[in-house]
Amino acid sequence: MGALQIHSSEELGAFIRRTRKALGLRQGELAGVANVGLRFIVELERGKSSVQLGKVLQVLATLGCPVAVAPPPGITADGSSEAGEA
């Protein structure tokens, strides 16, 4: 599977659910290995928008999913503009 652009908490939750199922894990199993609660996994997969970012990153790492963020066009990764202006 290639990289996806995620635009909402619902899309992220659906991605996590599909990945968990593809790996043959039950929600409780994922919660245990990711060191989060079962309720957190349920809410995350349902697209709850107020989940804790640190725990989301834990779950993604447990599933083997790297997270990448790209700057907007015209801005470099260090925050400067591509034209050399600050």
Backbone bond lengths (Angstrom), bond angles and torsions (degrees), N, CA, C in turn:
res aa  C-N    CA-C-N  psi(-1)  N-CA   C-N-CA  omega(-1)  CA-C   N-CA-C  phi
1 M - - - 1.454 - - 1.525 108.73 -
2 G 1.301 117.00 133.47 1.452 121.69 178.70 1.522 111.27 -81.45
3 A 1.324 115.20 178.18 1.464 120.75 179.44 1.523 110.09 -66.45
4 L 1.314 115.67 146.48 1.455 122.55 178.37 1.513 110.01 -116.61
5 Q 1.304 116.15 149.58 1.462 120.55 169.16 1.522 106.80 -96.18
6 I 1.311 116.29 123.87 1.455 122.51 -179.65 1.525 107.72 -102.90
7 H 1.335 116.12 127.23 1.454 120.77 -176.44 1.525 113.88 -114.18
8 S 1.318 117.58 -4.35 1.463 119.81 -179.00 1.526 110.09 -155.97
9 S 1.313 114.54 163.48 1.468 119.03 176.89 1.528 110.39 -66.04
10 E 1.317 117.42 -30.27 1.463 120.57 177.33 1.525 110.98 -65.71
11 E 1.334 117.20 -42.14 1.467 120.87 178.21 1.522 110.88 -64.61
12 L 1.336 116.71 -40.48 1.468 119.90 178.46 1.524 110.03 -64.73
13 G 1.319 117.16 -43.54 1.460 120.66 179.02 1.519 112.13 -60.93
14 A 1.333 116.50 -43.16 1.460 120.60 179.28 1.530 110.69 -64.68
15 F 1.328 116.77 -39.22 1.473 121.21 177.54 1.528 110.18 -62.12
16 I 1.322 116.36 -45.63 1.465 120.45 -179.51 1.528 110.00 -63.64
17 R 1.324 117.95 -42.23 1.465 121.34 178.53 1.526 111.04 -60.97
18 R 1.337 116.58 -47.75 1.477 119.95 179.81 1.528 111.13 -61.08
19 T 1.327 116.61 -42.26 1.461 120.64 -178.92 1.521 110.73 -66.15
20 R 1.329 116.82 -44.35 1.473 120.87 178.23 1.524 110.69 -58.12
21 K 1.334 116.25 -47.17 1.461 120.07 -179.04 1.521 111.63 -65.60
22 A 1.340 116.91 -38.92 1.471 120.39 178.48 1.525 111.04 -62.93
23 L 1.333 116.67 -29.39 1.467 121.29 177.91 1.530 112.35 -85.75
24 G 1.328 116.18 -2.41 1.464 120.15 177.80 1.510 114.25 74.90
25 L 1.325 117.21 27.67 1.464 121.43 -178.78 1.522 110.91 -102.75
26 R 1.312 116.47 141.89 1.460 121.43 169.43 1.527 107.73 -85.38
27 Q 1.317 115.86 161.08 1.469 119.55 -179.18 1.517 111.60 -56.96
28 G 1.306 117.80 -43.18 1.463 121.60 -179.88 1.519 112.65 -63.93
29 E 1.328 115.98 -36.52 1.467 119.90 178.04 1.529 110.58 -66.45
30 L 1.336 116.24 -44.79 1.459 119.39 178.29 1.522 110.70 -62.17
31 A 1.321 116.59 -43.04 1.465 120.11 178.31 1.524 110.78 -57.19
32 G 1.323 116.45 -43.80 1.462 120.20 -178.89 1.515 113.52 -64.07
33 V 1.326 116.85 -47.39 1.466 118.84 -177.22 1.521 112.00 -74.78
34 A 1.342 117.25 -25.36 1.470 120.32 178.47 1.529 111.74 -88.12
35 N 1.325 116.00 -5.25 1.468 122.09 179.26 1.529 111.95 61.59
36 V 1.330 115.62 43.56 1.463 122.48 173.86 1.523 107.15 -130.63
37 G 1.299 117.21 168.90 1.455 120.65 -179.88 1.520 112.82 -80.55
38 L 1.334 115.15 156.02 1.459 120.61 176.62 1.525 110.66 -58.79
39 R 1.311 117.52 -42.65 1.468 120.91 179.45 1.526 110.79 -58.25
40 F 1.340 117.34 -38.44 1.459 120.41 178.47 1.525 110.22 -60.62
41 I 1.328 117.73 -45.22 1.470 121.31 179.83 1.521 110.25 -62.63
42 V 1.308 117.19 -44.40 1.464 121.38 179.85 1.526 109.68 -59.30
43 E 1.319 116.82 -48.20 1.465 120.60 -178.89 1.524 111.93 -66.80
44 L 1.317 116.57 -39.46 1.461 121.07 178.72 1.525 110.20 -61.55
45 E 1.313 116.92 -47.73 1.465 120.89 -179.12 1.528 112.12 -67.03
46 R 1.303 117.46 -24.67 1.475 121.22 176.82 1.532 111.86 -81.76
47 G 1.335 116.60 -7.52 1.456 119.89 176.82 1.511 114.96 90.12
48 K 1.331 117.75 20.97 1.459 120.10 178.27 1.525 108.96 -57.48
49 S 1.324 116.47 128.94 1.467 119.97 -172.68 1.523 113.78 -85.56
50 S 1.325 118.22 -10.20 1.464 119.77 -176.06 1.532 113.53 -106.04
51 V 1.332 117.54 21.84 1.467 119.70 177.87 1.529 110.39 -70.53
52 Q 1.314 115.77 158.33 1.463 121.06 -177.93 1.527 110.58 -75.61
53 L 1.325 115.77 126.94 1.461 121.25 -177.21 1.523 112.12 -58.97
54 G 1.314 117.81 -42.38 1.462 120.59 -179.49 1.519 112.16 -58.29
55 K 1.318 116.55 -40.51 1.460 120.69 179.22 1.530 110.99 -71.20
56 V 1.324 116.93 -36.40 1.470 119.86 176.40 1.521 109.27 -60.67
57 L 1.322 116.90 -44.72 1.470 120.76 178.94 1.524 111.13 -63.47
58 Q 1.341 117.47 -36.65 1.469 121.68 175.99 1.518 110.98 -60.68
59 V 1.327 116.07 -46.43 1.464 121.31 -179.15 1.526 109.86 -63.29
60 L 1.330 116.91 -46.26 1.465 119.96 179.73 1.527 111.13 -61.25
61 A 1.322 117.31 -42.13 1.467 120.62 178.24 1.521 110.70 -63.46
62 T 1.322 116.74 -41.03 1.459 120.81 178.50 1.521 111.22 -61.27
63 L 1.320 116.40 -37.60 1.465 121.04 178.60 1.527 112.58 -77.45
64 G 1.328 117.33 -7.30 1.461 120.93 -179.21 1.516 113.41 82.08
65 C 1.326 116.35 24.08 1.465 121.45 -177.81 1.533 110.53 -102.38
66 P 1.329 117.67 109.29 1.466 118.97 176.09 1.527 110.32 -70.33
67 V 1.311 116.10 150.97 1.466 121.40 178.35 1.517 107.87 -113.30
68 A 1.323 116.41 130.09 1.463 121.49 178.69 1.517 108.57 -130.50
69 V 1.317 116.08 140.71 1.450 121.94 177.37 1.520 107.34 -126.00
70 A 1.320 116.28 132.26 1.462 120.98 -179.30 1.528 109.51 -110.16
71 P 1.330 117.04 143.16 1.463 119.39 176.88 1.526 110.46 -72.60
72 P 1.322 116.71 162.03 1.465 118.88 177.96 1.529 110.89 -69.19
73 P 1.329 116.63 160.91 1.468 120.01 178.94 1.528 111.32 -52.70
74 G 1.313 116.02 136.64 1.459 121.45 178.15 1.514 114.81 90.75
75 I 1.324 117.29 -6.34 1.461 122.00 -179.95 1.522 108.09 -119.84
76 T 1.339 116.58 134.86 1.461 120.14 178.56 1.528 109.35 -85.29
77 A 1.316 116.09 169.39 1.458 121.38 -177.40 1.539 112.24 -61.97
78 D 1.333 118.01 -26.25 1.471 119.83 178.94 1.522 112.87 -86.44
79 G 1.342 117.01 3.25 1.456 120.52 175.54 1.513 115.77 95.07
80 S 1.319 117.77 -3.86 1.457 119.62 178.23 1.521 109.74 -89.33
81 S 1.317 115.16 160.71 1.464 117.65 178.61 1.516 109.16 -80.63
82 E 1.318 116.45 153.46 1.453 120.69 -179.34 1.527 111.39 -67.01
83 A 1.318 117.82 -19.36 1.465 122.00 178.60 1.529 111.30 -82.37
84 G 1.334 116.42 -2.24 1.455 120.40 177.39 1.527 113.65 91.30
85 E 1.314 117.96 5.26 1.457 121.72 178.09 1.523 109.28 -89.28
86 A 1.327 116.08 149.30 1.455 119.51 179.93 1.505 111.31 -100.65
